[in-house]
């Protein structure tokens, strides 16, 4: 997931003008997504939690959206903002310090 999401973020970022907003949903780490899916009765898409590395938010090569977005925003030197919803929405503003 990480590489595909990073590629999609980069492609969208390149199309934004200064002041443009890039946003997405499910701003969660691997554990949070797994717990939410289980609570909602959805089929787990990730490996069992015992195989996850919670320090890096990776699970058998899968990075949660939160980790990918945070890495991307750090590389662009922009701040990431997010809502306090059960499935948080995130956004960043191009050229924001």
Secondary structure, DSSP 8 states (H G I E B T S, - for coil): -HHHHHHHHHHHHHH--TT-EEEES----HHHHHHHHHHTT----S--GGGEETTTTEETTEE-HHHHHHHHHHHHT---EE--STT--EEEETT--
